Amino acid sequence: MALLSPLAGCATPPGTEPAEDTAAPASAVPPFSATPAGALPAGWRPYAMRRDLKPTRYVVVQDGAHKVLHARAAASATGLRCAVQIDPARFRSLRFSWRVREAPSQADVGVAEHDDCPARLILAFGGDDARLPMRDRLFFEQVELFTGQRLPFATLMYVWDGGTHALESVHRNHRSARIQYLTVESGAHRCGHWLHYERDIVADYQRVFGELPGPVIGVGVLTDADALKTDLEAWYGDITLSPQPPQPPRPHQGSAASTG
């Protein structure tokens, strides 16, 4: 499974790539809070596709009464991912939270040269690649040829934009329509606050891709700052997929609160 690939110019230094996972995909997203502070979260592994950029640093930290994942990107773009096998028809309610230090106004997921985000949550979906248009299949084959990794059938990113795009706006990746960004936060006015979200991933996938989703095969987070060569910082709370239907959307699709 390839989760983050050429989505945002991910990177890792030569010789630091971890071995491929051999364990079976998890049936739930491993919680960051189950890992002791100071360690990489259990069940997650770094993911990078380019060797020429510095990695984003991820570590579990204590934040008040809770343990959360801290991300620090210094002109870097490496993500964390976990392999899962989850049926979205049964577990369609996605809950997640994050806090960012700042959101640069130049950050713009709609422009390849400015495609940085202080925070992203990424879902990878399985499907039948034979159904894809020839252009996408050729792109997938190129990625696999040069990296040895196969892109997911579809990738949906929930992103924090720099402020250019309206909430709920959707933007495709400049390389493939199989990678789509959905803006759930935009601008700097809520930086510094814990924001909590609840999304119906089936409804979001149908809106973005025009069909029902296949299985969720990967979950990832990504704080990247390689495009603008800045220094970005984010904190991520536990991510869950549950069978309960989501609540009606709140104002701005997120509520500000402290996890402490």
C-alpha positions as CSV (number, residue, x, y, z in Angstrom):
1,M,0.0,0.0,0.0
2,A,1.2,3.5,-0.8
3,L,-0.5,6.2,1.2
4,L,1.3,9.4,0.8
5,S,3.6,9.0,-2.3
6,P,3.8,12.0,-4.6
7,L,0.9,13.7,-2.9
8,A,3.1,16.3,-1.3
9,G,6.8,15.5,-2.0
10,C,7.4,13.3,0.9
11,A,10.9,12.5,2.0
12,T,13.2,10.5,4.1
13,P,17.1,10.3,4.4
14,P,18.8,7.4,2.7
15,G,19.1,4.3,4.9
16,T,16.4,5.3,7.4
17,E,13.4,3.7,5.7
18,P,11.7,1.1,8.0
19,A,11.2,-2.4,6.7
20,E,7.8,-3.2,5.1
21,D,5.1,-4.2,7.5
22,T,4.5,-8.0,7.8
23,A,1.6,-7.9,10.2
24,A,-2.0,-8.2,9.0
25,P,-3.9,-4.9,8.5
26,A,-5.5,-3.7,11.7
27,S,-9.3,-3.8,12.1
28,A,-9.2,-0.4,13.9
29,V,-7.0,2.7,13.8
30,P,-4.3,2.3,16.5
31,P,-4.6,5.1,19.0
32,F,-1.7,7.5,19.6
33,S,-2.7,7.7,23.3
34,A,-1.8,4.0,23.8
35,T,1.9,4.7,23.3
36,P,4.2,6.1,26.0
37,A,5.3,9.7,25.6
38,G,8.6,10.1,23.7
39,A,8.0,7.2,21.3
40,L,6.7,6.7,17.8
41,P,3.1,5.5,18.0
42,A,2.6,1.8,18.1
43,G,1.0,0.4,14.9
44,W,2.2,3.4,12.8
45,R,5.2,3.7,10.6
46,P,6.9,6.6,8.7
47,Y,6.2,6.9,5.0
48,A,8.2,8.8,2.4
49,M,8.8,8.6,-1.3
50,R,11.7,11.1,-1.8
51,R,15.2,10.9,-0.3
52,D,16.2,14.5,-1.1
53,L,14.1,16.2,1.6
54,K,14.2,16.1,5.4
55,P,11.7,14.0,7.3
56,T,8.9,15.5,9.4
57,R,9.5,14.4,13.0
58,Y,6.6,12.6,14.8
59,V,6.5,11.6,18.5
60,V,3.9,11.0,21.1
61,V,3.8,13.7,23.8
62,Q,1.8,14.5,26.9
63,D,-0.7,17.3,26.4
64,G,-2.5,18.1,29.6
65,A,-4.3,14.9,30.6
66,H,-3.9,13.3,27.2
67,K,-1.2,11.8,25.1
68,V,-1.2,13.0,21.5
69,L,1.0,12.9,18.4
70,H,3.2,15.9,17.9
71,A,4.5,16.7,14.4
72,R,7.3,19.1,13.5
73,A,8.0,19.9,9.8
74,A,11.1,22.0,9.0
75,A,11.0,22.3,5.2
76,S,10.2,18.6,5.3
77,A,7.4,16.3,4.2
78,T,7.2,12.8,5.7
79,G,4.0,11.2,6.9
80,L,2.9,8.5,9.3
81,R,0.6,5.7,8.1
82,C,-1.1,2.5,9.4
83,A,-2.5,-0.3,7.4
84,V,-6.1,-1.2,8.1
85,Q,-8.9,-3.2,6.6
86,I,-12.2,-1.4,7.5
87,D,-15.6,-1.6,5.9
88,P,-16.9,2.0,5.5
89,A,-20.5,0.8,5.2
90,R,-20.2,-0.4,8.8
91,F,-17.7,2.1,10.2
92,R,-18.5,5.3,8.4
93,S,-18.2,7.9,11.2
94,L,-14.7,9.4,11.3
95,R,-13.7,11.3,14.4
96,F,-10.4,13.1,14.7
97,S,-8.9,16.2,16.3
98,W,-5.9,18.4,15.8
99,R,-4.2,21.6,16.8
100,V,-1.7,23.7,14.8
101,R,0.7,26.4,15.7
102,E,0.2,28.4,12.5
103,A,-1.2,28.2,9.0
104,P,0.8,30.1,6.4
105,S,-1.4,32.2,4.2
106,Q,0.6,31.1,1.1
107,A,-0.2,27.4,1.8
108,D,-2.6,26.4,-1.0
109,V,-3.5,22.8,-1.8
110,G,-4.8,23.9,-5.2
111,V,-1.3,25.0,-6.4
112,A,1.4,22.4,-6.7
113,E,4.2,24.8,-5.8
114,H,2.4,25.9,-2.6
115,D,1.0,22.5,-1.6
116,D,1.8,22.5,2.1
117,C,-0.5,21.9,5.0
118,P,0.0,22.2,8.8
119,A,-2.3,19.3,9.2
120,R,-3.8,16.5,7.0
121,L,-5.7,13.4,7.7
122,I,-5.5,10.9,4.9
123,L,-7.8,7.9,4.1
124,A,-6.7,5.4,1.4
125,F,-9.4,3.2,-0.2
126,G,-9.1,0.0,-2.1
127,G,-10.9,-0.7,-5.4
128,D,-10.5,-2.2,-8.9
129,D,-7.7,-0.4,-10.7
130,A,-9.0,-1.8,-14.0
131,R,-11.9,0.6,-13.8
132,L,-9.6,3.6,-13.8
133,P,-9.1,5.8,-16.8
134,M,-5.9,5.1,-18.8
135,R,-4.2,8.2,-17.6
136,D,-4.5,7.2,-14.0
137,R,-3.4,3.7,-14.7
138,L,-0.3,4.9,-16.4
139,F,0.4,7.3,-13.5
140,F,0.0,4.4,-11.0
141,E,2.3,2.3,-13.1
142,Q,5.0,5.1,-13.2
143,V,4.8,5.5,-9.4
144,E,5.2,1.7,-8.9
145,L,8.0,1.5,-11.4
146,F,10.1,4.2,-9.7
147,T,9.2,3.6,-6.1
148,G,8.1,0.0,-5.8
149,Q,4.9,1.2,-4.1
150,R,1.4,0.9,-5.5
151,L,-1.0,3.9,-5.0
152,P,-4.4,3.2,-3.4
153,F,-7.4,3.1,-5.7
154,A,-8.5,6.4,-4.2
155,T,-7.1,8.8,-1.6
156,L,-9.2,11.4,0.3
157,M,-7.4,14.0,2.4
158,Y,-9.0,16.2,5.0
159,V,-6.8,19.3,5.0
160,W,-6.1,22.5,6.8
161,D,-5.6,25.1,4.1
162,G,-3.8,28.4,4.4
163,G,-7.0,30.5,3.9
164,T,-7.3,30.6,0.1
165,H,-10.1,28.0,-0.1
166,A,-13.6,27.9,1.5
167,L,-14.6,25.3,3.9
168,E,-15.9,22.1,2.3
169,S,-14.2,23.0,-1.0
170,V,-12.7,20.1,-2.9
171,H,-9.5,20.2,-5.0
172,R,-7.8,17.4,-6.9
173,N,-4.1,16.7,-6.8
174,H,-2.2,18.1,-9.7
175,R,-1.0,14.6,-10.8
176,S,-4.1,12.5,-10.4
177,A,-7.9,12.9,-9.9
178,R,-7.7,9.8,-7.7
179,I,-6.1,12.0,-5.0
180,Q,-8.5,14.6,-3.7
181,Y,-8.3,17.3,-0.9
182,L,-11.4,18.3,1.1
183,T,-10.9,21.5,3.1
184,V,-12.2,21.2,6.7
185,E,-10.2,24.1,8.1
186,S,-8.9,27.2,6.3
187,G,-6.9,30.2,7.5
188,A,-5.2,31.1,10.8
189,H,-8.0,32.4,13.0
190,R,-8.4,29.1,14.9
191,C,-4.7,28.2,15.2
192,G,-3.7,27.3,18.7
193,H,-7.0,25.6,19.6
194,W,-7.9,21.9,19.7
195,L,-10.5,21.4,16.9
196,H,-12.7,18.3,16.9
197,Y,-14.3,16.8,13.8
198,E,-16.9,14.2,12.9
199,R,-17.3,13.2,9.3
200,D,-19.4,10.7,7.3
201,I,-16.7,9.2,5.1
202,V,-19.3,7.5,2.9
203,A,-21.0,10.8,2.1
204,D,-17.7,12.6,1.7
205,Y,-16.4,9.9,-0.7
206,Q,-19.6,9.9,-2.7
207,R,-19.4,13.7,-3.0
208,V,-15.8,13.7,-4.1
209,F,-15.6,10.6,-6.3
210,G,-19.2,10.1,-7.3
211,E,-19.6,6.5,-6.1
212,L,-19.6,4.4,-3.0
213,P,-16.2,3.7,-1.4
214,G,-14.3,0.4,-1.3
215,P,-12.6,-0.7,1.9
216,V,-10.5,1.7,3.9
217,I,-7.0,0.2,3.6
218,G,-4.9,2.9,5.1
219,V,-5.0,5.9,7.5
220,G,-2.3,8.6,7.6
221,V,-1.4,11.9,9.0
222,L,0.9,14.4,7.3
223,T,2.4,17.8,8.3
224,D,4.5,19.1,5.4
225,A,6.4,22.3,4.8
226,D,8.7,21.4,1.9
227,A,7.1,23.5,-0.7
228,L,7.3,26.8,1.1
229,K,10.4,25.9,3.1
230,T,8.8,26.9,6.4
231,D,8.5,25.5,9.9
232,L,5.1,24.0,10.8
233,E,3.9,22.3,14.0
234,A,0.8,20.2,14.7
235,W,-0.7,18.0,17.3
236,Y,-3.1,15.1,16.4
237,G,-5.5,13.3,18.8
238,D,-6.7,9.7,18.4
239,I,-8.5,8.9,15.1
240,T,-11.5,6.5,15.2
241,L,-13.9,5.0,12.7
242,S,-17.1,3.9,14.4
243,P,-20.5,2.6,13.3
244,Q,-22.4,5.4,14.9
245,P,-23.9,7.9,12.4
246,P,-22.2,11.3,12.7
247,Q,-23.9,14.3,14.3
248,P,-25.2,17.2,12.2
249,P,-22.3,19.4,11.0
250,R,-21.2,22.0,13.5
251,P,-20.3,25.6,12.5
252,H,-17.1,25.5,10.5
253,Q,-17.2,21.6,10.6
254,G,-15.2,21.6,13.8
255,S,-15.4,22.8,17.4
256,A,-12.6,24.4,19.3
257,A,-11.8,22.9,22.7
258,S,-8.9,21.9,24.9
259,T,-8.0,18.3,25.4
260,G,-6.5,19.1,28.7
